[in-house]
Amino acid sequence: MIEVSSLSYSAGSTPILHDISTTLERGGITALIGPNGAGKSTLLHCISGLEKPASGSVRIDGHDPFAVPHRQRARLVALLQQSPALVSRLKVRELVSFGRWPHHQGRPCPEDEAMVDRALTAFALTDLAGRTIDTLSGGQRQRAFIAMTYAQDTPWMLLDEPLNALDPRHARDLMARLHALSRDGSRSIVIVLHDINAAAGWADHIVAMKDGRIVAQDASASVLTEATLRDVFDTPFELLHHKGRPVVVAR
């Protein structure tokens, strides 16, 4: 599990996170939702060990990400940031192979190649493996970066707004693939989402944030209420159901 205790973070003199405490259980998808500036991405970065909090603690399966060696941390948690560096002439397979670096340190073995093959298959990229990144569509490119994160083969995948700039078809396809990968308990996914309906349709648990604080956290059905969403986003919502699935509509 990931345990966050009394965590606060400031960017210079500007407070961003205030006394955050949460426990993220292994398995499934946990979505971080909230308005712009709520602190979702910052919390994800603190959990990953990328940003060190001013106070409080983080434990990933009992390990302090700020105390363990970088290589060990890279085997615990994989982070995909909002705007990964685009190396345009890199081929898809080469990009995905970067996820194996914490394991082979420049000396790949057949096990590493097999994991890259599994990642390409999991995100429907096998036929694109020889293409360069700059020839892909936005949805294909996003799948390639997530496949690289998957190839890192960590128990935790942290994804920061991976649906950005994706059309509804590609967004649904990506969430369906992530959901399927998280079912057997070997991968736990924490994902920052602005699309409330994506969270409603695919997340097992939701952490709702506002002004650098957690407003609500629980199973998705418990958090996605009209009252909670109104408090989080300062906007009235109507919660409907279609074919047994919740649909959130801003009023």
N, C-alpha and C positions, 0 to 999 in steps of 0.2 A: 504494500500500500504506500501511498504518498501522504505524509503527515506534515502539515504546515501549521506552525504554532506561533501566534502573536507576532506575525511578520509585518514589518513596516519598511517602506522604501521611499527614498527621496531622490529626485534628480536635481543635484545642486541644493538650492534652498527651497525647492518646491516639493512638498509632500505628494506622493502618488498613491501609495498604499498605506492603509491605516489598520493596524492590529488585526491582520487576516489570520484566521484559524479555520482549517478545513481538513478533512480526511477523505482521500480518494481511494476507494477500494479497487482491488485488482479485478480486471475483466470488464468488457463492454466499453461503451463510449460515454465520456463525461464531457458535456458542452459548457463552456463559459460564455454567458450571454450578458448583454448590458449595453447601454448607449456608448457613443464615442467618448473616450476619455475616462471610462470607468475603471481602467487599470487592468483589463483582461490580459493584454499582451505582456505587460510588465510582470504580472503574476506568473504567467507561463515562463518568462525568461528567468525569474527568480527560482522557480521550481527546477528548471533545467540546469541551474548553476551558471548561467550566462551573466546574470546580474546579481550582485551580492546585496542582500537587504541591510538596512541600517540597524535593524534589531529583529529578534525572533529567529526561528530555525526552520529548516526543511529536512525531511528524511525521506529518502527513496528506498523502499524495502529495507529500512533500517540504516541506510548509508547517508552520511552528510555529503551532498554533492560539492560542497566547497572545501572539503577536507581530503577527499579521495584523489588519487592521481587522475589526470585528465583521461588517460586511456581506460581506466576502470569506470569512470563516469560515462564515457562514451559507449560502454557496454551495458549501462543501466538505463539510459534514456537517450532518445534521438529527438532533436528539435528541428522542425522546418519553420523558418521565419517567414514573414510576410513577403519580402522581396529578396529571394535568394539571388546571389550573383549569377548573371547569365553569361556563360562561356559559349558563345554562339557557334563556334566551329567544333565543339565537342560532340561526339556521337552519343546517342542515347545509352548504349551499353556502357560506354566509358563513364558517363555521368553516374549511372546506377552503381557502377563498380566502386565509386568513391565511398559508398556506404560501408564497404568492407574494410576500409583502412584501419579502424581501431583493432581489427582482428589479425590482419596479416602484416601490417606495418611495411608495405611495399613488396612483400613476398607472397603473392596469392597462390593458393593451393587449389586442388579440385573442389574442395568443400566451399571455398569462396565463389568459384565459378558457378557451382550448383545453386548457391544462394542467390546470385545475380539472376540466373535463369528463372528461379521461382518468383523473384520480384517482378521481372519482366512479364511473366505469365499472369501474376496476380493483378496487374494493372493494364493488361491487354496491350503490351508494348513489344511483344516478340517480333511482330512484323515491321516494327519501326526501329529496331535495335541498331541498324546501320545508318539511320538518318541523323543528320546534325541537328542540334537543338534549334537553330534559327530557322529550320524548315518546318517546324511543327506548329500546329494551331495552339491557341492558348490552353485549351483543355488537355491536349496531348502533352504539352510542356509541363503543366501542373502535375499530371500523372507521373511524368518522368521524375520530377523532384520528389514526389511522395514515394515512388518506388525506391529511390536512393535511400530515403529515410527508413523504409521497410527493410531494405537489404542490410541495414546496420544491425538488424536482428536483436533489438533490445526488448525487454518486457514492456517498456513504456514508449509510446510515440506521442510527441507533443506537436500539434499542428496549429499554426497561427493564421487564421483566416484563409484556409486553402480554397474556399469557394469564390474568392474575389475574382471578378472579371469573367466568371464562368456563366454560360447561358444555362437555362433551367435543365436542359437535357444532360449536359455534362456535370452540372452540380448534383443532380439526382444520381447519375451513374457513379460519381466518385463517392458519395455518401453510402450508396448501396455496397460498393466494394469494401469500404472501411468497416461498415457494419458486419459484413460477412467475415472479414478477417478477425474481428474482435469476438466472435462467438465462442471459440474453443478455450478461451481463458489464457492463451499464451501471449496475446498482445492486448494491452490496455491502451486506449486512445483518449487523450485529452485534447479537445479541439475548441478554438475560439471561433464563434459563429456570430454573424450579424443577421443571418436569415433565421428568424424565430421558427418558421415552419420546418426548416431543416432540422433544427434541434428537436422540435415536437415529433417529427417523423422518425428520427433515427437514434436519438440519444437515450441512454438508459438513465443517466443522472444529469442534473443541471445545477450549475452554480451561477446564480444571478448576482451581478455586481452593479454598483452605482457609487460614484464619487470615491472610488478607492476602497470601498467596503463591500463585504458580502451581505446582500439583502435577504437572500433565501438560498437554500441548498437542500436537495432531496431528490427522490425519484422524479422523473420528468412530469408525471401526471400530477404530483403534489405541488410542483413549482409553477406549472403553466396554468395559473388561474387568472381570471380577469383582474382581480384585485391586485395580485402580485405584479403582473405585467404593467398595470397602470402605475403602480408605485415605482417600478424600476425605470420605466421609459417616460413617465410624465405624459402619457397618452392613453386615452381610453381604447380598450380592445374588446372584441367579442370572440368568444371561444366556441367554435362549431365542431361538428364531427361529420366526416365523410367516409363511408365504407369502413367504419370502425377506427378511423385515424383522426387525431385532433387537427383542426385548422384554425390558425390565429389570424384575425382580421382587424386591422386598425380602423377605428371608427372616426 
